[in-house]
């Protein structure tokens, strides 16, 4: 029993010895190559037989990187040069798989230094930070082609939002805006139609972003959904004339609640929900007018906000009931932005703008493919049915809201 325990300890010690493992794997692979050659020639070394298909002709040195380190093998050669081992073909396939894995690891948010450690421990290969960066740059052609693809479809609803990532620029770390646009096409499917990274979120950059979408063929837009960032709102007015704008109700509600005391937030929120969930636009404006009057004495600042901007948060009431829940906020795009944040947070700081666009663009490609091939998001036939019903059955109506303003339906 003591002898068996000693032998077991010796075996474990050898298995933990990298040189022993390397020698063992090398011996096995060398034997594999010899067996391959014997099978190719239909004869063992020095075997004399009438079925022999050729003759050996020495060896050629070859290096193979494995999990236990670099192995130096001798590849058998035959006289007519017809022998080709499968061992290195398999290695080449695994090398391609490794490169693809590295690309995916970076896309999934694994920092390049961590990638270096992982590849060394898994494969015995040493990858520098610059080498990993060069590998992922090969994604650029595919991503740029996707980012600049023609938009041949019509997108009735367009959601736009921005998030921020830290990017190194001129030896300084700056916060850069990531502009993203999501569209719902005539088939009711979602798609990421635009992505860009710029130094800040202002009217000029948003306008350039929108013009880029239109240059690629964006058309058929009837409603843009966004928050009330001043530069974004001005760009929407300028670049989508005649298009309706839905102010995100979640952002608007937050702006309103910031202007009332904590003890009153609950009932203010309830009244806002009552307005936002109105069955039709006429009812929504009537409730809006009543609420403005109720707030004007106690919270005049909140009442002013409601009077000047409340109408923008009710634009969704012009569209089918079944669509309103999904077009009244930018929540769906916000959730995707949170996923981008989760996947990019491990990198902390992008080395430059191109690297940020590469990774975020790849994530957007991934999400767009899932949406386009997935289930229908909205039944767009309801939009045309509502339009026809309104023209035939509903005469124009007028009501007065706070401030004496008249609204026509």
Order of alpha helices (4+ residues) and beta strands (2+ residues): alpha-alpha-beta-beta-alpha-alpha-alpha-alpha-beta-beta-beta-alpha-beta-alpha-beta-alpha-alpha-alpha-alpha-alpha-alpha-beta-alpha-alpha-beta-beta
